[in-house]
Amino acid sequence: MKWALAVAILLLMPLVPFSSGDIIVVDGGSIQDAIDRAENGDTIYVMEGLYEENIVVEKDVSIIGVGNVTMDGRGKTVAMMKSGTIKNMAFTNSSDAIVYAEHATIVNCHFYKGRYGVEANHSVIEGRVFHKCGGGALLHDGSIVINSTFFKCGLGVEVRGDGNLVYGCTAHTCGVGIYLENASHNSMERCSIYKNNNNQGDIFLLRSHHNVIEECTIGYGSFGVRTVESNHNIIISNTITGSRYGIKMEGCEGNEVRGCILEKNRFGITLENSKDICFNYNSILHARMYSIDVKHSSVDARYNWWGNILPRRMHILLSRVRIFPWLLRPAGMNTDAPMEGEQPMEKISDIVIHPYEYEVDVAGGDMDPMVNVKIKVELLRARSFGGMHEYNLSIKVDGRENESTLTGDILAPATFWQDVDDGKRYIPVEFAVDGEIKSIIYDVATGRWKGDDYLGDGDGYGHLKFGRAEIWFNIGYNDYDGDGLTYWEEVSVYHTRPDVNDRGKDYDGDGLPIEWEDKYGFDPFTADNCSVDYDGDGLNSMEEYYMEDMLSDPFARDIFIEADYMPGYRMKEESIEMLYDAFARHNITMHIEMDEEIPYMERVYYGDARNLYWDYFLHGDVNNPRHGIFHYLLLVSYGSSRRGGHVFVGFDNCDSVLLACEYINDWRLGEGRIVAYATLFMHELGHTLGIFEDTFGGVDNESCNAPWLKGWWKYANYRSCMNYRYAFQLLDYSDGSHGANDFNDWGNLKLDFFTDSYYYPSS
């Protein structure tokens, strides 16, 4: 029998030239056992299948996948390689590096869903894909990455050492394509780096020296190449297109830019507090604002083609700049060089849900013969508009009234019970805030209600808005078994026992309990597609259920935010309530959870932000269920640029905001700070909802900053916090109703953008 099974396995194997000394691992076997048996020089073939194990390789062996081979680390490092070669395999699911490689070779592998794809030291990585990792490849010293693709990673290639080579690679739809920090004598050659996060960019160097960026195609990011406190780097023969900053240097010395084409960037080259920069034999074409922007710097900018026989669009402040002589015709490379790779199509969803309906014959008799019916009205939350003021709330059930005085934003303040006639099916319920009345009719048979609030009304089931306040509530009655299902539903519709508590039971196996499906109109005996996002807010049905305690509704839009803060920078309740008001006016419920204090750092750069995301938002758990439900807000001192903040990619999508609080404090005092914290956060949040500079020309446009600049007047009608002119003072997005050069932000928000982010879709 064993002989027959072995023959069957061999017949099913692909045609692989095995030799007599090769070791073969089949699905269900152990790769580590094969490694333990192997000698130096042996080859281990791993047959198609899923292998849930963590391996250690300390021998010079080759491990080769045959067919679709996936290794799942179950939250831990999948492979510790201190020698050897791995080929043709996929690795996933690690809260640390998926693979740690030292003196190892990795060829044609796929790395998916980890804090890092590979952490490498003196290793070779060739022809592989990194997808949805906090960092694609983390390089220490002496490693080579060749012909690999980095897609939807926080940082595509991250270099924190010396003597590494990144050659022929592609990085797109990441936070930053290639990121160097405290790294020297590295080379990035013939790479294609493009369409990374609009608020981050393509190649970034921080305190990194003597590096080379050569013959790369770069474009469509907040910056093409940005260097901060990085000296004696060479940027040569690159094409940089369509970015806000083609090249930007801050606090740098002795860098050289030569033979590059900078085309259709907002700023060609920008220098701040830098000296002895060489910028020669470049072509700067069609800069939308300045071809060269120099502040407090010195630069040799001779022998460049400025797009015209006479240089123009130059901004020079307190700097020493040598421009003459300039070139009279273009220099450098082919401006038509295409971007490599293919962008996925933007996701479009148009789903309509029809709640599960049923007919119940309840003519005559007792609505629930097992109990004396008492209507229960639970007041889950009450919140005042326009500040923390008092308001009077009355709740009248079947003509009998309860009244209370509330202040501000209160969770779960009260539950009201009211006896009613056991034979009465429709019970009038009336809510009033300071005399403004909203009425509904509760159906004791079905457990549902209609009127001024109803299922699918757009602002949430069990949610009423008044002029001075809004309330969240639930209505039920004292059903005998306490499962929230009415007697008539159990007896006549679901055919469950009214004396047995069904709460939490999942009869259709779709992961959603019967009482939740019943409340929101789903059929609890027919499996629903739990991955469907019915209201377009980025949360599917399972996630909406997961957030039930925070009053999430599958048919009303919510935004959930977890906020962590450095000492002294916790957002004030007044700012939070202002934000709640702004979104409530458009039937979007915002929830901000001020979570925990994080260690102080004077300045938080992109790599720091990514690490804080993993340590304090994901808490080191690659499978943290909050990922994909919550946006993440970091309240810090200063960010990676001299601005009020920016969005960033911590894992795979643009779901995070960094707010530079000390920058805000530098510009605003007292009440102005309270407003500015709210407005600047709303501005950055707008980016996580899909509003960027390529969406509309008035977004993030530096020419809107001052009255002497063109954009200040051109986009004056764009009354939005996304417009730099109003960013510190206006707590609103525009609705497009203000005239020429306005834009309807509210109508173009993509609340699910933070779960599936793509950048520059129209370019």
C-alpha positions in Angstrom: 0.0 0.0 0.0 2.8 2.4 0.9 4.5 1.5 -2.4 1.4 2.3 -4.4 1.0 5.7 -2.6 4.6 6.6 -3.4 4.1 5.8 -7.0 0.9 7.9 -7.1 2.7 10.9 -5.7 5.5 10.6 -8.2 3.1 10.4 -11.1 1.4 13.6 -9.9 4.6 15.5 -9.7 5.6 18.1 -12.4 8.4 17.1 -14.7 11.4 18.0 -12.5 14.9 16.5 -13.1 15.3 15.0 -9.6 18.5 13.2 -8.9 19.0 10.2 -6.6 20.4 12.4 -3.8 17.6 14.9 -3.8 15.2 15.2 -0.9 11.5 15.6 -1.7 8.9 17.0 0.7 5.2 16.5 -0.2 2.2 18.3 1.1 1.7 17.4 4.8 5.4 16.7 5.3 7.9 18.8 7.2 10.4 21.1 5.4 12.4 21.4 8.6 12.8 17.6 8.9 14.2 17.6 5.3 16.6 20.4 6.2 17.8 18.5 9.3 18.5 15.4 7.2 20.2 17.3 4.4 24.0 17.7 4.0 25.8 20.7 2.5 25.2 20.9 -1.2 21.9 18.9 -1.1 18.7 20.0 -2.9 15.3 19.8 -1.3 12.3 19.9 -3.5 9.1 21.1 -1.8 5.9 19.9 -3.6 2.8 22.0 -4.1 0.9 22.8 -0.9 0.5 24.9 2.2 3.2 24.4 4.9 2.4 26.0 8.2 5.8 25.9 9.9 8.8 28.0 10.8 12.2 26.8 9.5 15.8 27.5 10.3 18.5 27.0 7.6 22.1 26.8 8.7 23.4 24.6 5.9 24.4 25.3 2.3 21.3 23.6 0.8 18.9 24.6 -1.9 15.2 24.6 -1.2 13.1 24.7 -4.4 9.4 24.9 -4.6 7.6 22.9 -7.3 4.2 24.2 -8.2 2.3 26.6 -5.9 4.2 26.3 -2.6 3.2 28.6 0.3 4.7 28.8 3.7 2.6 30.4 6.5 4.5 31.6 9.5 1.4 31.8 11.7 2.5 35.2 12.9 6.2 34.4 13.3 9.3 34.5 11.1 8.8 31.9 8.5 12.4 31.2 7.6 15.7 32.0 9.4 18.3 31.6 6.7 21.9 31.8 7.7 23.0 30.1 4.6 21.6 28.4 1.5 19.2 29.2 -1.3 15.4 29.3 -1.6 13.6 29.4 -4.9 10.1 29.5 -6.3 8.1 29.8 -3.1 5.6 32.1 -1.4 5.9 33.2 2.2 3.2 35.0 4.3 1.9 35.9 7.7 4.6 37.2 10.1 4.5 40.0 12.6 8.2 40.3 12.2 10.4 39.7 9.1 8.8 37.0 7.0 12.3 35.8 6.1 15.6 36.7 7.7 18.5 36.1 5.3 22.2 36.3 6.1 24.7 35.0 3.6 21.7 33.5 1.7 20.2 33.7 -1.8 16.5 34.1 -2.5 15.2 33.7 -6.1 11.7 34.1 -7.6 9.7 34.2 -4.3 6.6 36.1 -3.2 6.4 37.8 0.2 3.0 38.9 1.5 1.7 40.2 4.7 4.5 40.8 7.2 6.2 43.6 9.1 9.0 43.1 6.6 9.2 40.8 3.6 12.9 40.1 4.0 15.5 41.4 6.4 18.8 40.8 4.6 22.5 41.0 5.5 25.1 40.0 2.9 22.4 38.3 0.8 21.1 38.2 -2.8 17.5 38.7 -3.6 16.4 38.3 -7.2 13.2 38.3 -9.2 10.7 38.4 -6.4 7.5 40.2 -5.4 6.9 42.0 -2.1 3.2 42.8 -1.4 1.5 44.3 1.6 4.4 44.5 4.0 5.3 47.2 6.4 8.7 47.2 4.8 9.3 45.2 1.6 13.1 44.5 1.9 15.1 45.7 4.9 18.7 45.8 3.9 21.6 46.1 6.4 25.0 45.6 4.8 26.3 44.1 1.5 23.0 42.9 0.0 21.8 42.9 -3.6 18.2 43.2 -4.7 17.7 42.6 -8.4 14.6 42.7 -10.7 12.1 42.7 -7.8 8.7 44.4 -7.4 7.5 46.2 -4.3 3.8 46.9 -4.3 1.5 48.2 -1.5 4.2 48.3 1.2 4.8 51.0 3.8 8.4 51.4 2.7 9.3 49.4 -0.5 13.0 49.0 -0.1 14.4 50.1 3.3 18.2 50.6 3.5 19.8 51.0 6.9 23.4 49.9 6.2 26.2 50.2 3.8 27.3 48.7 0.5 23.9 47.5 -0.8 22.8 47.5 -4.5 19.2 47.9 -5.6 19.1 47.2 -9.4 16.3 47.0 -11.9 13.5 47.0 -9.3 10.0 48.5 -9.4 8.3 50.1 -6.5 4.8 51.6 -6.8 1.7 52.1 -4.7 3.9 52.2 -1.5 4.3 54.9 1.1 7.9 55.5 0.0 9.4 53.5 -2.8 13.0 53.4 -1.6 14.0 54.7 1.9 17.5 55.2 3.2 18.3 56.1 6.8 21.9 56.3 8.2 23.0 54.5 5.1 26.2 55.0 3.0 27.8 53.8 -0.2 24.6 52.2 -1.5 23.5 52.3 -5.2 20.1 52.4 -6.7 20.3 51.7 -10.5 17.8 51.4 -13.3 14.8 51.2 -11.1 11.3 52.3 -11.8 9.8 54.1 -8.8 6.4 55.7 -9.3 2.9 56.4 -8.1 3.7 56.1 -4.5 1.7 57.9 -1.8 0.9 61.5 -2.8 2.0 62.7 0.7 5.1 60.7 0.8 7.1 59.9 -2.4 9.6 57.9 -4.3 13.2 57.9 -3.0 14.0 59.4 0.4 17.5 59.8 2.0 17.8 60.7 5.7 21.3 61.3 7.2 22.7 59.1 4.4 25.9 59.8 2.5 27.9 58.8 -0.6 25.0 57.0 -2.2 24.3 56.9 -6.0 20.9 57.1 -7.7 21.4 56.3 -11.4 19.3 55.8 -14.5 16.1 55.5 -12.7 12.6 56.4 -13.9 10.9 58.2 -11.1 7.5 60.0 -11.0 4.2 60.8 -9.5 4.8 61.2 -5.8 5.0 64.1 -3.3 8.7 64.0 -4.2 10.8 62.3 -6.8 14.0 62.3 -4.8 14.2 64.0 -1.3 17.4 64.2 0.8 17.5 65.4 4.4 20.8 66.0 6.1 22.4 63.7 3.5 25.8 64.7 2.0 27.9 63.9 -1.1 25.3 61.8 -2.9 25.2 61.5 -6.7 21.9 61.7 -8.6 22.7 61.0 -12.2 20.9 60.4 -15.5 17.4 59.9 -14.0 14.0 61.0 -15.4 11.7 62.5 -12.7 8.2 63.3 -13.8 4.9 64.6 -12.5 5.8 65.0 -8.8 5.3 67.9 -6.5 9.0 68.2 -5.9 11.3 66.7 -8.6 14.3 66.9 -6.3 14.3 68.4 -2.8 17.3 68.8 -0.6 17.2 70.0 3.0 20.2 70.6 5.2 22.5 68.9 2.7 26.1 69.4 1.5 28.1 68.5 -1.5 25.3 66.6 -3.4 25.6 66.3 -7.2 22.7 66.2 -9.7 23.8 65.6 -13.3 22.2 64.6 -16.6 18.7 64.3 -15.2 15.4 65.2 -16.8 12.9 67.0 -14.5 9.6 67.3 -16.3 6.1 68.5 -15.3 6.9 68.7 -11.6 5.5 71.5 -9.6 9.0 72.4 -8.4 12.0 71.2 -10.5 14.7 71.4 -7.8 14.2 72.8 -4.3 17.1 73.6 -1.9 16.7 74.6 1.7 19.6 75.3 4.0 22.0 73.4 1.8 25.4 74.3 0.5 27.9 73.4 -2.2 25.3 71.6 -4.3 26.2 70.8 -8.0 23.3 70.9 -10.4 24.6 70.6 -13.9 23.7 69.4 -17.4 20.0 68.8 -16.5 16.8 69.5 -18.4 14.1 71.2 -16.3 10.9 71.3 -18.3 7.3 72.6 -17.8 7.7 73.2 -14.0 4.2 74.2 -12.8 5.5 76.6 -10.1 9.3 77.0 -10.0 12.0 75.4 -12.1 14.4 76.1 -9.2 13.5 77.2 -5.7 16.4 78.0 -3.4 16.3 79.3 0.2 19.4 79.9 2.3 21.6 77.7 0.1 24.5 77.7 -2.3 24.4 75.9 -5.6 26.3 75.7 -8.9 23.4 75.5 -11.4 25.3 76.2 -14.6 24.9 74.3 -17.9 21.3 73.4 -17.5 18.4 73.6 -20.1 15.6 75.5 -18.4 13.0 74.7 -21.1 13.6 78.0 -22.9 16.5 80.0 -24.2 16.1 82.3 -21.2 15.7 80.8 -17.7 12.4 81.5 -16.0 10.2 80.4 -13.1 13.1 80.9 -10.6 12.7 81.7 -6.9 15.8 82.5 -5.0 15.9 83.8 -1.4 19.1 84.7 0.5 21.1 82.3 -1.5 24.2 82.1 -3.7 23.2 80.6 -7.1 25.3 80.4 -10.3 23.0 80.1 -13.3 25.1 81.5 -16.2 26.0 80.0 -18.6 23.0 77.9 -19.3 22.4 75.5 -22.2 20.4 76.6 -25.2 19.0 73.1 -26.0 17.9 70.1 -23.9 20.4 67.9 -22.2 20.1 64.4 -20.8 17.9 61.5 -21.6 14.8 60.6 -23.5 11.8 62.4 -22.1 9.4 59.7 -23.4 10.8 56.9 -21.3 7.7 55.0 -20.1 7.0 53.9 -16.6 7.3 50.2 -16.1 4.6 48.1 -14.5 0.8 48.2 -14.8 -1.5 50.0 -12.4 -4.6 48.1 -11.2 -7.9 49.6 -12.2 -9.7 51.6 -9.5 -12.2 49.6 -7.6 -15.8 50.6 -8.3 -18.6 49.2 -6.2 -22.3 49.8 -6.8 -24.3 47.4 -4.5 -27.9 47.8 -3.4 -29.2 45.8 -0.4 -32.8 44.8 0.0 -33.5 43.9 3.6 -34.9 40.4 4.3 -38.7 40.8 4.5 -41.4 38.5 5.8 -45.1 38.5 6.5 -46.5 37.6 10.0 -50.1 37.0 10.7 -50.7 38.5 14.1 -54.3 39.2 13.9 -55.8 39.3 17.4 -54.5 37.8 20.6 -51.6 38.4 22.9 -48.4 39.7 21.1 -46.3 37.6 23.4 -48.2 35.1 25.6 -45.1 34.3 27.6 -44.6 37.7 29.2 -46.4 40.9 30.3 -45.1 43.1 27.4 -42.9 46.0 28.5 -41.3 48.2 25.9 -37.6 48.9 26.5 -36.0 52.1 25.0 -32.2 52.1 25.4 -30.5 55.5 25.0 -27.1 54.4 23.8 -25.5 57.8 23.2 -26.5 61.4 23.2 -24.4 64.3 21.9 -25.0 68.0 21.7 -24.2 69.9 18.5 -22.0 73.1 18.7 -20.3 72.5 22.0 -20.8 70.9 25.4 -24.1 72.6 26.3 -27.2 71.3 28.2 -30.3 70.1 26.4 -33.6 68.5 27.6 -34.4 65.1 26.2 -37.8 63.5 26.6 -38.9 60.0 25.5 -42.6 59.2 25.3 -43.7 55.6 24.9 -47.4 55.0 24.2 -48.2 58.4 25.6 -46.2 58.1 28.8 -43.2 60.3 29.1 -39.7 60.2 30.7 -37.6 63.4 30.7 -34.0 64.2 31.6 -31.4 66.9 31.2 -28.1 66.0 29.4 -24.9 67.7 28.7 -22.4 67.2 25.9 -21.5 63.8 24.6 -22.7 60.9 26.9 -22.4 57.1 26.3 -25.2 54.8 27.5 -26.9 57.3 29.8 -30.3 55.6 30.4 -32.8 52.7 29.8 -36.5 53.3 30.0 -39.2 50.7 30.5 -42.9 51.1 29.8 -45.8 48.7 30.3 -48.1 48.5 27.2 -51.3 46.6 26.3 -50.3 43.0 25.5 -52.6 42.9 22.5 -51.3 46.1 21.0 -49.0 45.6 18.0 -47.9 49.1 17.0 -46.5 51.3 19.8 -45.9 55.0 19.3 -42.5 56.3 20.5 -41.7 60.0 20.6 -38.4 61.7 21.1 -38.0 65.4 21.8 -34.9 67.6 22.3 -35.7 71.1 23.6 -39.2 70.8 22.2 -38.3 69.5 18.7 -40.2 66.2 18.2 -39.3 63.0 16.2 -41.8 60.2 16.1 -41.6 56.5 15.2 -43.9 53.4 15.4 -42.5 50.3 17.0 -43.9 46.9 15.8 -44.0 44.4 18.6 -44.4 41.6 16.2 -41.3 42.2 14.0 -39.2 44.2 16.4 -38.7 46.9 13.8 -39.8 50.5 13.7 -40.5 53.1 11.1 -41.2 56.9 11.0 -38.6 59.6 11.4 -36.0 56.8 11.8 -36.0 53.6 9.8 -33.7 50.8 8.5 -31.6 52.1 5.7 -32.4 55.8 6.1 -28.8 56.8 5.5 -27.8 58.2 8.9 -28.2 55.0 10.9 -30.9 52.7 12.3 -31.6 53.9 15.8 -30.1 57.4 15.2 -32.0 60.7 15.2 -30.6 64.1 14.6 -32.2 67.3 16.1 -31.2 70.9 15.8 -29.3 70.9 19.0 -28.3 67.2 19.5 -28.3 63.7 18.1 -29.2 60.5 19.9 -28.6 56.8 19.3 -31.1 54.3 20.7 -32.5 50.8 20.5 -36.0 49.6 21.1 -37.2 46.1 22.1 -39.2 44.5 24.7 -38.8 41.9 27.5 -39.0 38.8 25.4 -39.0 35.7 27.6 -35.6 34.2 26.6 -33.8 37.6 26.3 -32.3 36.9 22.9 -33.8 40.1 21.2 -36.0 38.1 18.9 -39.7 38.7 19.2 -42.1 35.9 20.1 -43.8 36.1 16.7 -40.5 36.0 14.8 -39.4 32.9 16.7 -42.7 31.0 16.3 -43.8 32.1 12.9 -40.7 33.1 10.9 -37.5 31.5 12.3 -39.2 28.5 13.9 -36.9 28.7 16.9 -38.0 28.1 20.5 -39.1 31.3 22.2 -38.1 29.9 25.6 -34.4 29.2 24.5 -31.9 32.0 24.2 -30.6 32.1 20.6 -28.3 35.1 21.1 -24.9 34.6 19.5 -26.0 31.6 17.4 -25.0 31.5 13.8 -27.5 29.2 12.0 -26.3 29.9 8.5 -22.6 29.7 9.3 -21.7 33.2 7.8 -20.1 34.4 11.0 -22.9 36.8 11.9 -25.2 36.0 14.9 -28.9 35.7 14.5 -29.9 38.8 16.5 -27.6 41.1 14.5 -28.8 39.8 11.2 -32.4 40.1 12.4 -31.9 43.7 13.4 -30.5 44.8 10.1 -32.8 42.9 7.8 -30.7 40.0 6.8 -32.0 36.4 6.6 -30.3 34.6 9.5 -30.8 31.3 7.8 -29.2 32.2 4.5 -25.4 32.8 4.4 -24.7 36.4 3.4 -21.5 37.6 1.8 -19.7 39.0 4.8 -17.1 40.8 2.6 -19.7 43.2 1.1 -19.5 46.8 2.1 -23.1 47.9 1.7 -22.7 51.6 2.7 -19.3 52.2 1.1 -17.5 53.2 4.3 -14.7 50.6 3.9 -16.2 48.2 6.5 -17.8 44.9 5.4 -20.6 43.2 7.3 -18.3 41.2 9.5 -16.4 44.4 10.4 -19.6 46.3 11.0 -20.7 43.6 13.5 -17.2 43.7 15.1 -17.8 47.4 15.7 -21.3 47.0 17.1 -20.3 48.3 20.5 -19.3 51.6 18.9 -22.7 51.8 17.2 -21.5 50.9 13.7 -24.3 50.4 11.2 -24.0 48.4 7.9 -26.2 50.9 6.1 -24.8 54.1 7.5 -21.3 55.5 7.0 -18.8 55.5 9.8 -15.2 56.6 10.2 -13.3 55.1 13.1 -10.0 56.6 14.3 -7.5 55.4 16.9 -5.3 58.3 18.1 -2.0 57.9 19.9 -0.2 61.0 21.2 3.1 62.2 22.6 3.1 63.9 26.0 1.4 67.2 25.8 -0.3 66.7 22.4 -3.5 64.9 23.2 -6.3 66.3 21.1 -8.8 68.3 23.1 -12.4 67.3 23.4 -13.5 70.6 21.8 -11.5 69.8 18.7 -13.0 66.3 18.6 -16.6 67.6 18.9 -16.0 70.1 16.1 -15.0 67.2 13.9 -18.0 65.2 14.9 -20.3 68.1 14.0 -18.6 68.7 10.6 -19.1 65.1 9.5 -22.6 64.6 11.1 -23.9 67.4 8.8 -23.2 65.0 5.9 -24.6 61.8 7.6 -21.2 60.4 8.4 -20.6 59.4 12.0 -17.0 59.9 13.2 -15.6 58.0 16.2 -12.3 59.1 17.7 -10.7 56.9 20.3 -7.9 58.6 22.2 -5.9 55.5 23.0 -2.4 55.8 24.5 0.6 58.0 25.1 3.7 57.2 23.1 7.3 58.2 23.7 8.4 61.7 22.8 10.5 62.2 19.7 11.6 65.6 18.5 10.9 64.8 14.8 9.1 61.8 13.3 10.3 60.8 9.8 8.6 58.3 7.5 10.4 55.3 9.0 9.6 56.4 12.5 5.9 56.7 11.7 5.9 53.3 10.1 7.4 51.8 13.3 5.0 53.6 15.6 2.2 52.2 13.5 3.4 48.7 14.0 4.2 49.1 17.7 1.2 51.1 18.9 -1.6 50.6 16.4 -1.0 46.9 15.3 0.8 46.2 18.6 3.2 43.9 16.6 0.3 41.7 15.3 0.1 41.4 11.6 -3.4 40.1 12.0 -4.7 42.8 14.3 -8.4 43.1 13.5 -8.4 46.9 13.8 -6.4 47.1 10.6 -8.8 47.9 7.8 -11.4 49.2 10.3 -9.7 52.1 12.0 -7.8 55.0 10.6 -4.7 55.8 12.7 -3.8 59.2 14.0 -0.4 60.1 15.5 -0.2 63.4 17.4 3.5 64.2 17.5 5.9 67.2 17.9 7.2 67.7 14.3 6.8 65.5 11.3 9.0 64.7 8.3 8.5 68.2 6.7 7.8 71.7 7.8 4.0 71.3 7.6 1.1 70.7 9.9 1.1 67.0 9.0 0.9 64.4 6.3 -0.7 61.0 5.7 1.5 57.9 5.5 1.3 54.2 4.7 2.2 52.1 7.8 1.4 48.7 6.3 -0.4 48.4 2.9 -2.8 51.3 2.4 -3.1 55.0 3.1 -4.9 54.8 6.4 -2.8 56.9 8.7 -2.3 60.6 9.6 0.6 62.3 11.3 -0.3 65.6 12.9 2.6 67.9 13.7 1.3 69.5 16.9 4.3 71.7 17.7 4.2 73.1 14.2 0.5 74.0 14.9 1.4 75.5 18.3 4.1 77.6 16.6 1.4 79.3 14.4 -1.6 79.4 16.6 -2.5 80.4 20.2 -5.4 79.7 22.6 -8.7 79.0 20.8 -7.0 79.2 17.5 -5.1 76.0 18.3 -8.3 74.1 19.1 -9.7 75.0 15.7 -6.4 74.4 13.9 -6.0 70.9 15.4 -9.4 70.0 14.0 -9.0 71.7 10.6 -5.5 70.3 9.9 -6.6 66.8 10.9 -9.6 67.1 8.7 -7.3 68.2 5.9 -5.0 65.2 6.3 -8.0 62.8 6.8 -9.3 64.0 3.4 -6.2 62.4 1.8 -7.1 59.0 3.4 -10.5 59.5 1.8 -9.0 59.9 -1.6 -8.7 63.7 -2.1 -5.3 64.6 -3.4 -3.6 67.3 -5.6 -4.3 65.2 -8.7 -8.0 65.1 -7.8 -8.4 68.9 -8.1 -5.9 71.7 -8.7 -6.8 73.6 -5.5 -5.8 70.7 -3.2 -2.3 71.0 -1.6 -1.4 73.8 -4.0 1.5 76.0 -2.6 0.4 78.9 -4.9 -2.7 79.2 -2.6 -0.6 80.1 0.4 -0.3 83.9 0.0 -2.2 86.8 -1.7 0.8 87.5 -4.0 0.5 84.1 -5.5 -1.8 83.2 -8.4 -3.6 80.3 -6.7 -4.8 82.4 -3.8 -7.1 84.2 -6.2 -7.7 81.4 -8.7 -9.0 79.0 -6.1 -10.6 81.5 -3.7 -14.0 79.9 -4.3 -12.7 76.5 -3.3 -13.8 76.9 0.4 -12.3 73.8 1.8 -9.8 72.8 4.4 -8.0 71.0 1.5 -7.1 74.4 0.2 -4.0 75.8 1.9 -5.6 79.2 2.0 -8.2 78.0 4.4 -6.4 75.0 6.0 -5.9 76.6 9.5 -9.4 78.1 9.8 -12.1 76.3 7.9 -13.5 73.1 9.3 -15.3 71.8 6.3 -14.8 70.3 2.8 -16.4 72.2 -0.1 -19.6 71.1 -1.6 -18.8 72.7 -5.0 -21.4 75.4 -4.8 -19.3 78.5 -4.5 -18.7 79.2 -8.2 -15.8 78.9 -10.6 -12.8 76.8 -9.7 -14.6 75.1 -6.8 -14.8 71.4 -6.3 -17.3 69.1 -4.5 -15.1 67.4 -2.0 -18.1 65.9 -0.1 -19.4 64.3 -3.3 -16.1 62.8 -4.2 -15.0 61.4 -0.8 -14.1 57.7 -1.0 -14.6 56.4 2.5 -13.2 53.0 1.5 -10.0 54.5 0.1 -8.1 53.7 3.3 -8.7 50.0 2.7 -7.6 50.0 -1.0 -5.4 52.9 -1.9 -4.1 53.8 -5.3 -2.4 57.1 -6.3 -2.4 59.3 -9.4 -5.1 57.2 -11.2 -5.5 59.7 -14.0 -1.9 60.1 -14.9 
